[in-house]
């Protein structure tokens, strides 16, 4: 007589199970233990369970003046399990990737939601996972780590780069070059059948220059970032970058301080997009809808920006810093139209955000590492090119400010922001004239979005770092040159 459950475990049999999963690589051998654990969670009454496994190999190298002052490597391995019951969820992480270690993390998550492991004689059906969707194999990423610059090469490049700043800049008080490489392997398995693996490689290098002459000071920072190019550091044109940074510092060193007021401005492309990222992008994440901290929560299909403005968030641009083949919930990368000619079209949504707000998932569930649950986060977020030339933008302004390089800033929960401008110039009669320093842009997201009246054709992207509820992640900000009809500028 055939058994009614020929391949189904009893709960009590889990104690005797032994799995031989590959310890130094996430591959198909992880399917059996994870499908069993997912089945265990479902048998306990959970509506949905997700495992996120991770290995990382990170190193940071820093050169100050003519010496390497810091080399900081970090290796880590761990996993997180997220358990859903109705609208509630909890997240538990562990660095024990054995079957029993993962089972203990699952059991903890279940207990937090008031669930218990099934009785010893309860059946535990395995979850039928998809055939492993392996982006690392598909896109030839297995050798990326071995192809990256060695520790010796990192030091040599940074010292040579810092020497260029010394040659090209005047009145140098301090100069620094910093590089990091972050290699990550992830495996995601979930009770909806998701089973996917990826390798990510994020690298960034940049300068920090401080010049001083008496009471005059100028600080300029510049950084570039990349995903998917193991030889990224070798191809960095640090001589050209040093020249650009030195020239900016030289102009700002003796610049006049700006007078406070309300001005029309032209904001440069590339990192100028940080204001859209901070002042608007975050407000389009479903985490903000859940918290009731976005003024755009019920504005889908309505006008929230000037008709000249179209904006995207996507994970597909080649080598951009926020590019991903899949998000941290195993969903393939998507291209999401956020705003079209001023009309709000979509929100940025992860699994939880979709469940709680009804907005569709956009492949935007991201996290810093296995100790964080995924949340709705931006990827490559930018204002699309417009129909004007850069010259058209400047020509439209009799007196205003050109914000060439943006610095740091802060944003309130509902979109109020202030951002420092590291490099600015006066616009007079349509022409860029004298340099200015000490400018701070002050505004509100709902207000500034309706004042971006002109966008040029020169879209540029820049690497950035974004901190939020799921930790610090790599993102791209960007825009073409844009004109803002009026904004408050703090100064002297």
N, C-alpha and C positions, 0 to 999 in steps of 0.2 A: 504494500500500500504506500502511495506517495505521501510524503509529509505535506501538510497544508502550507507550511512556511519553510521551503527547502533551503533558503539562503538567509534566513532571518535569525538574528541573535536574540538570546534572552538577556535581560539586564544583568543577571548574575554572572554571565559568561564574560563580561567585559574585563573582569579582574584577571582572566587568564589569557587575554589577547596579547600578542607580541607582533609589532610591525617593524619592518626593516626599511625605514625611510632613509633616503640619502642624506647624510648629515651636512655635507658641504655644498649642497645644491638643491634647489626646489624643483622637483621634477614629478613625473607620473607616480612615483612610489609614495607620494603623499596623498594620493587620491583615496586609498582604502581607509587610513586612520581618520582623515577629515570627514569623509562621507559617513563613517560610523558615528563620529561625534556630533555631526549635524543631525543625524537621525535620533541620537540620544536626546538632543535638545528639543526636537519636535515632539518626541514621545513624552517629554516632561511637561509639554503644554505651551512651549514658546511658539509664537507665530512666525518668527523669522530669526535666523542665526547667521552670523558672518564671521569667518576667521580671516585675519590679516597677518601673514608671516613676513618677516623682514630680516635681511642681512645688510649691513652697511660697512663701507670702508671709506673713511673720511680723513683728509689731511689738510691742514692750514699752514701756510708758510708766510712769514713777514720779514721784510727787510726795512730797517730804519737807518738812515744815513748810509754808511758803507759797511754795514754788518747785518747778518741774519740774526734777528733777535728772538724769533719764536718759530718753532716747528711743533705742531700739535696734531698728532695722529689719533684716530679714534676708531675702534672696531666695536660693533654691537650686533647682537642677534636677539630677536624676541618675537612675540606674537600678541595680538589683541583679539578678543572675542566680543562681539556685540550681540546682545539679545533683545528682541522686541516682544512685547506683549501688549496688544492693542496699540494705543498711542504712546505708551511708555517704553523706554529702552534704557539699558545700562551698558557700560563698557568696562571690561577688566583686561589688564595686560599682564604679561609674564615673560620672563626670559628663559623659562623652562619649556623647550619644544618637544620634550618626550610626550608620548601618548598620555601618560598619567598627569604630566604637567599641564597639558592643554585641557584634559578632562577636569582637573581641579579648577582651572580658570572658568571653564564653562559652568561648573557646578556653582561657583561663587556668583556668577552673573545670574543664573537661574534663581538662586536664593534671594538675591536683592529684589527681584521682581515677584517674590512670594511663591516661586515654583520649586518643586523638589524632584530629584531623580525618580524615575518610575520604580515600581516594586521589583524585587528580584526576578519574578516570573513574567514580567512584561516583555513584549516583543519590541525589538529595536530595529526597525527597518532602515537600511542604509539609504541615504539620499543619492539619487542617480545624477552624478555630476556630468557636465558636458565633457567632450574630449578636450584635453588641456589646450587652451588657447595661449600659445607661447610666443609672445612678441620678441623675446630675446633670441629665439631660434629663427623666427621668420625674418628678422631684420639684422641678423648677423652681429649681435651685441656681445656674444660670449667672450670675445677677446678684447673688449674695450679696456678693461682695467689694466691688462698687461701692456697695452699700447700707450698708456698715459706717460707723462714725464716722470722720471725718477726723482727722488728726493734731492739728489745732487743737481740735477738739471733745473729743478724748481729754484734752488738757491742761486745758481749761476744766472738764470734769466732775471730774477728779481734784483740782484746786485747790479747787473748791466743796465737794467731799466732805471734803477735809482740813480746811477751815475749820469744818465742822460738828463735827469732833472737838474742835477748840479751844474751841468754844462749850459743848459738852456735858460734857467731861471736866475733872476737877480734877487738879492736881499733874502736869501733862503734862511728861514729859521728852523724848519723841520721838513723832512721829505720821507715819504713812506710808500712802499709798494707791497701789496698784499695779494696773495693767490690762495684759492682753495679748490679742492676737488672732492666731490661727493658722489660716490658710487653706491647704488642701492639695488638689491634684488628683492622682489616682492612676489608673494603668492597669495591669491585670494580665492577662498572657497565659501560658498553661501548656500543656504537651503533652497534657493530658487534654481539651483543647478549651476550657478556661476563657478567656473574653475579656470583661472587665468594667471599667467606669470609674465613678469617683465623685468628688464634691467634698465635702470636710469643712470645717466652720467651727467652731472651738472658741474660746471666749472666757471669760475669768475676770477678776474684779475683787475686791479686798478691802482690808481695813484691817490695820494693825499698830500697836498702841498700847502705849507703855511709860509708866507713871506711877510717880513716886517722891516720897516724903516722908520725909526723914531716912533711916533704915535700912530703911524699908518699900518694897517694890517689888511691882509687878504688871504682867504682860505678857499682853495678850490679842490674839489674831489671829483674823480671821474672813474667809472667802472664799466667794464663790459662783461657779458656772460654768454654762455653757450650750453646747449645740450647736444649730445651725440657726436662730438668731434674729439676723439682721444688726443689728437695733436694740437688742440686749441692753444695751449701755452706757447708752443713752438712757433705758431703763426701770428702771435700777437705783435703788432707793429708798435712797439713801445717807444721808438724814437719819434714817430709822428704824434703819438699820444702825448709824450712829454712836451713836445713843441706846443701843442694846443693848450695843455694845462698851464705851461709857463707863460704863454701869451695872455691867457685869461687872468692869471694872477697879477701879471704886470699892469694890465689895464685897470684892475680893481684896486690895486695898492694905493694909488693916488686919486681915486675917483671921489667926486663930491657925494655927500650924503643926500638922499632923496628927500623932498619935502612931502609930508603927509598930504593925502587928498584922494579924490575920486578921479580916476583916469581911465581912458580907453587904453587897452594894452594889446600888444602882439606877443603871443607866447610861442616859444620855439618848439620845434617838433621833438621827437624822441622822448627824453625824460620829462618834457613838459606835460606829458600825459599822466603824470603822477597825480595831478589835481583831479582829473576825471576818475581815476582809479579810486582815490580816497573819498572824494566828495560825493560821487554818484555811484561808482561800481559797487562799493560795499552795501549801499542802500538797495541794490537790486539782488542781493543774496537772500535766499529764503530764510536763512537764520534771522535776518532782520525782520522779516514778516512774522516769524514765530514769536519774536520778542516784542513786536509792535513798536519798533523803533525806526521805521522807515516811512517817510511821507508818501512813498509811491506804492504802498501795499495794495490799494484798490484802484490804481491808475492804469492798468493794462488796457491798451487800446486808446488811451487818451494822450493828449499832447503834454509832454513834460519838459521839452527843450525847444530851442529855436529850430525852425524848419530846415536850416542849413546843416543840422547835426545828425549824423548817422553813426552808430557805435556798435562794435562787435566784441564778443568774448569767445575765444576758440583755443583749441589745443593742437592745431595742425600746422602752423607756420614753421617752415624748415629752420631748425637750429635755434629758434627763439627760446628764451629762458624759461617760459612757462609751457613749452610744448610737451605733451605727453601722448603716448600711444593708447593708454587707458588710464582712467582715474583710479583712485584708491578703493573703489568699490567694484572694480573689474569692468566698468562700462567703457567701450571704445570712445576715443576722443571725438568731440562734436564741434561744429561751428554754430554759434548761437547769436542771432541778430537781437541785440538788446533794444536799440532805438533806431527807427527808420524815419528820417526827415522830421524829427522831433516827436514822433509817436512811440510810446513805450510798447514794445512787442513781446518781450520775454523776460523772465527772471532767471537767475543762476541757481540751479537746484541740484541737490544731492538726493539720496534715497529718503532720508528722514524728512527733508524739506518737502519733497514731493508728497509723501504720505500725509503730512500735517497741513499743507497749504493747497494741495491739488495741482500745483504747477509741475509740468513734466520734468523728469530728470534730464540734465544736459551734459552728463559726463564730467561733473564738477565736484564730485566728492573727493576732497583732498585732505591730507594730514601731514604733519612734520615727520612723524615716525610712528612706530607701533604703540607708543604710550598714549596716543591721541585717537579718539574716534574721528572718523571722517566727517567733514561738514561742507556746506556749499561755499566754494572758494573760487576766485578768479584764476584764469590761466594767462593767455595773451589778451589783454584788454586795451582797446584803442578806439579813438575817433577815426572814422574813415576819411580818405581824401575827398576834397571838395572840388569845386569848379574854378577856383581863383588861382592866380599866381601869387607867390610871396610878395612880389612888388605891389600887387593890387591891395594887399592888406596894409602895407606901410603907407601907400599913397592915400588911403582913406582916412588917415589920422593927421590932424593939424598939430596937436600936442598930446603926447602919450608916452608910454613906457614900453620898451622891448625887453621882455624877460627871456634872456638867452639860456641861463642855467638855473634850474630850480634846486633848492636845498631841502632841508628837513622841515617838518611841520607836524601839525596835529589836527585831528578831526573829531568833532563831537558825535554823540550817538545818533543824532538825526541830521547830520550833514553840515554843521557849522565848522568852518576850517580856517586855519592860518598857515601860510607857507612862506618860508624865507626864500629870497631870490639871491643866489650866489653871484650872478653876473647880470647886470641890467644896464640899459642905455636909454637916454632920452630920445624920443622921436619928435622932430620938429619939421612941420611942413612936408610930411611924408618921407623924411630922411632920418636915418639913424645918426645921432650926433655924439654927445659926450657920454662917457661911462658914469654910472651911478651905483652907489652901494647902500646897504642898510634897508632895502625894501622888503616889506612883508605883505603878502596878499591876504586879505581878510574877506570872508564872504560866507554865503549859504548856498548849498547845492541846488535847491529849488530855484534860487534866484539866478545864479551864474549860468545854469544850463540854458536859460532863455536869453542870455546875452551873448552867446557864442554865435555871432552873426555871419562870420566868414571863415571858411576852411580852405587852405591851399591844397596843392596837389602832391606835396612832398612828404608823404607818410614816412615816419621813422620810428623804430622800436628801440627800447632800452631795457636793460636788465634791472630787476628790482627784487626786493624782499618784502613779504607781506606777513604781518602777524595778526592772528585772530584766534577764534575759539579752538581751532585744531592745530595751533602752533605756528611756527614760521615756515613759510613755503616760498619757492622760487616762482616769480611771475614776470611777465613782460608788461610794461606800460608803453603807451605810444600815442602819437597823433601827428598830423601835419602841422605846419604853422597855423595858428588860429587867432582870430581877432575877438576880443571880449569888449563889448561896447562901453562898459564901465564897471570898475571894481574899486573897492576901498584899498588903498595902499598905505600902510603904516611906515613911518620913517622918522626923521627928526623935525 
